[in-house]
Amino acid sequence: MVKIKSTSIVKSAKKIKKAGLVFGTALLMTGFISCGDNVEYTTEEVMTPNNGIITEVKETQKDLFKITNEEIVATKDDSRIIAEYMDGERDTFTLQEAQLVDAENPGRRRSMNGVLMGGMMGYMMGKSMSQPVSRAAYANDKAYSKSSTTNSSKLKSTATKRTVKTPKKGFGSSKSSRSYGG
């Protein structure tokens, strides 16, 4: 019968446990560090308009508005929306008022927010200038053509341009195929 000292077994077990902890910690840290290296980025040119726009809209059906005209003005602060309602009433409001439409919920104005985002006023309200204006937002081909060609190119040519780098979003945006850590 072989007698083994219990203290040597305990010491060996502690060494193995300690080595496992060190190895596990090192592996975990490597995983965290390498996760940052696997992020893919996209670069995009962002344009911010320096000029402003006066947008004229007309109510064509109850709570349905169409853009009848858009004109470039010197500054964003000069931007205005001129609304003509079916009952003949006219209303003029600023870009700041247009941006507060949903927060204040002033009824009539809220219903034209979608058409404003479809036109060039949308660029003033945060829509990317890389998106074209929507034909559906305009009352006729003449108004659409004027805005989508002449006015749009004027606005873009004077816009401030900068390049931004953002992480890609969505599934598969990392080079890693691991399902843990990053």
N, C-alpha and C positions, 0 to 999 in steps of 0.2 A: 504494500500500500504506500502510495506516494503522498506525502503531506505537503500541501502548498500553503505558504503563509498568506493569510487573508489580507494583510496590509499591502503586499505586492500586487494583488489583484485589484484592490481599491485604487492604488496609485496608477496602475496601467489604465484602468477605466477612466480615471480623471484626466489622464493625458489624452486619451482618445476623444473624450467629450470636449476638452479644451481645443484640440486640433480641429474637431468638427465645427465648433463655434467660429473659430478663426477663418476656416475655409468658407463656411456659410456666409459669414459677414463679408468676406472679400468678394464672393460671388454676387451677393446682393448689391454691393457697392458698384461693382463693374456693370451690373445690369442698369442701375440708376444712371450712372455716368454715360453709358452708351445710348440710353434712350434719347438724350438730348442731341446726339449726333445723327439720329435717324429721322429727324423732323425735316420734311420737305417744305420749301417755301415757294410762294409765287410772288412775282413782282408785277406791279401794275402802275401805270401812269394815271394819276388822279388829277383832274382839272377842277378848279374852283373858279366860278365866274367872277369877274371884276365889275362888269357892266350889270345893269338891271334890265327888267322887262316890264312893259305895260301890256297886260293881257285884257282884252275885251271879250266877255262871254255873254251869251244870250240864252235865256231859258226857252227851249223849243217845245217842251212838254213839262208837265208839273214835275219839278225837281230834277229835270234833265237839262243840262247845260252843254253848249257847244262853243268852242272858241271861234270868234269871228275875225279877230285881228290881234297881232302881237307886234310890238315895236321895241327895239333896243333903246335903252336910256343910259345916261352917263354912269350912274352908280347903282349898286344894289339897294341903297336907301331910297332911291327914286322909284323903285318898283311899285306898281299898283295893279289892282284888279278892278276893272270896271264891269259891273254886272247889270244887265238889263233883264228884268223879270217880265213874265207874260202879262202882268197887270199894268205894265208901263213904268213901274217904279225903277229907279236907277240907284245903284249903291256903289260907292268907291271905297276900297279899303287897301291898306298897306300890306306889304309882305309879312310883317310881324303879326298883323291881325289874321292873315291867312294861315300862318303857322299855329296860331292859337285856336283855330276853328273847332277842332275836336275837343279841346280842353274846356272851352267855354260853352260849346254846343248851342250856337245861336241860330238854330233852325235852318233858315234859308241858305245861309252861307255854307253850312256843312255839306249840303247836297252837291255843291260844285267842287269839292275837294278832289274827287277822282279825275275830273276833266282837267283840273289845274296840273295834277301830277302827270297826265298824259301829254301836256304841252310843254312849252319851254319854261313856264313858271315852275315846273317840277324841278328844273336844275337849280332854281333858287331855294327850293324847299328840301334839297338833299338827294335828289335822284342823280345817279351817275351820268355824267355828260357823255359817256360812251354809249348810252342807250339812245336810240333815235326817238323822235316824237311819234306819238301814236296817231295814225290817220283817223281813227274813230273819235278822237277828241275834238276834231275840227268840224265846223259847220259846212264847209265846202272845199273843193279842190284848190281854189285860189288861196285861201287862208292857209291850208296845209302846205302847199308848195312854197309859199313865201317863207313860212317858218322853218320848214325842213331843209331848205337850201340856203337862201340868202341870210336870214336872221341867225340860223344855227351856226353857219360858218363865221359870221361876225362875232358871235358870242364866244365861240371856241378859240378864235384867233387871239382874243384879248385875255383869255383865262390864264390864271396862274397854274403852272404845271409842276407836279412833283411826283417822284417815284416812291412808292411804299412797298414794303416787303412784309407779307403776312404768311403765317403757317397755313398749309393746305388743310381743308376741312373734309370730313367724311371718312368712310371706311377705306382702308388701304392707303392712307396718306403718309404712312411711315414705311421706310425701306425694310423694317424688321417684320418678320412673320411671327414673332413671339406673341403670346397672348397675356403676358404679364409685364408689369413694370413700366410700360411706356408705349 
